[in-house]
Every structure is written in C-alpha cells, then in structure tokens.
Amino acid sequence: MDQALLLSRAADQYWAALVSPDADAAYAVVDDLVTGGTPVAEALTEVVARGQRWIGEHWASADWTVGQERSEEHTSELQSH
C-alpha cells in the first residue's frame, strides 16, 4: 500500500479512536504503523500531530467542551513521549 494512503487511513482510524474515546485503540493505530516499518517521527507527525490539530479545531469551533479537548489531547500527548 502507498505510504501516503497508509498514513491517511491511520490518521482517520486514530481520530475515530480519539472521539470514541478509546485510548487503547489510538495507541494500537500508532503501534501498528511503527511495528509495520513506519518511522516513529513520521507516525507522530502524520498521525498524532494531525489528530492534535483536529482536536484543536473542534475545541476552537466550540464543537467540543474543554473536558473533551483535554481528555483527547492527553491521549495524543502520551503517544509522543
């Protein structure tokens, strides 16, 4: 599969896990990418960072409460450490 398509699909799966909210599923998306050969930096910038941008967009447009934003951002931040 084309790497750009793989990352796009992973980002969508990661987002779905964040909004579920299912932290284990979010972690699994990133873990699957990395164990499948995607460099960690690429998984973080193309999947986790994209998820963080989406979180910020939803919070800024008042689609989400502060509690939702903080919960999902916490999951994303744990991925990057």
C-alpha positions as CSV (number, residue, x, y, z in Angstrom):
1,M,0.0,0.0,0.0
2,D,1.2,3.5,-0.8
3,Q,2.7,5.1,2.3
4,A,0.6,8.3,2.0
5,L,-2.6,6.3,1.8
6,L,-1.5,4.2,4.7
7,L,-0.8,7.3,6.8
8,S,-4.1,8.9,5.8
9,R,-6.1,5.8,6.8
10,A,-4.2,5.5,10.0
11,A,-5.0,9.2,10.8
12,D,-8.7,8.5,10.2
13,Q,-8.5,5.4,12.5
14,Y,-6.6,7.4,15.1
15,W,-9.2,10.2,15.0
16,A,-12.1,7.6,15.3
17,A,-10.3,6.2,18.4
18,L,-9.9,9.6,19.9
19,V,-13.5,10.6,19.6
20,S,-14.8,7.2,20.8
21,P,-12.8,7.8,23.2
22,D,-10.7,4.6,23.1
23,A,-7.1,5.3,24.1
24,D,-6.1,1.7,23.6
25,A,-7.3,1.8,20.0
26,A,-5.5,5.1,19.4
27,Y,-2.2,3.6,20.8
28,A,-2.7,0.5,18.6
29,V,-3.0,2.6,15.5
30,V,0.4,4.2,16.1
31,D,2.0,0.9,17.3
32,D,0.8,-0.9,14.2
33,L,2.4,1.7,12.0
34,V,5.7,1.6,13.8
35,T,5.9,-2.1,14.0
36,G,5.0,-2.2,10.3
37,G,8.1,-0.2,9.5
38,T,6.8,3.4,9.5
39,P,9.5,5.6,11.2
40,V,8.4,6.9,14.6
41,A,8.8,10.5,13.6
42,E,6.6,10.0,10.6
43,A,3.9,8.3,12.6
44,L,4.0,11.2,15.1
45,T,3.9,14.0,12.6
46,E,1.4,12.4,10.2
47,V,-1.0,10.7,12.6
48,V,-0.6,12.0,16.1
49,A,0.0,15.6,15.2
50,R,-2.8,15.6,12.7
51,G,-5.1,14.3,15.5
52,Q,-3.9,17.1,17.8
53,R,-4.7,19.7,15.1
54,W,-8.2,18.2,14.7
55,I,-8.7,18.3,18.4
56,G,-7.7,22.0,18.4
57,E,-10.0,22.8,15.5
58,H,-13.0,21.1,17.3
59,W,-12.3,22.9,20.5
60,A,-11.8,26.3,18.8
61,S,-15.1,26.0,16.9
62,A,-16.8,25.1,20.2
63,D,-17.8,21.6,18.9
64,W,-16.1,20.2,22.0
65,T,-16.1,21.1,25.6
66,V,-12.8,21.8,27.4
67,G,-13.1,18.4,29.1
68,Q,-13.3,16.6,25.8
69,E,-10.4,18.6,24.4
70,R,-8.2,17.8,27.5
71,S,-9.1,14.2,27.5
72,E,-8.2,13.6,23.9
73,E,-5.2,15.9,24.0
74,H,-3.9,13.8,26.9
75,T,-4.1,10.6,24.9
76,S,-2.2,12.3,22.0
77,E,0.4,13.7,24.3
78,L,1.1,10.3,25.8
79,Q,1.8,9.0,22.3
80,S,4.6,11.5,21.7
81,H,6.6,10.6,24.8
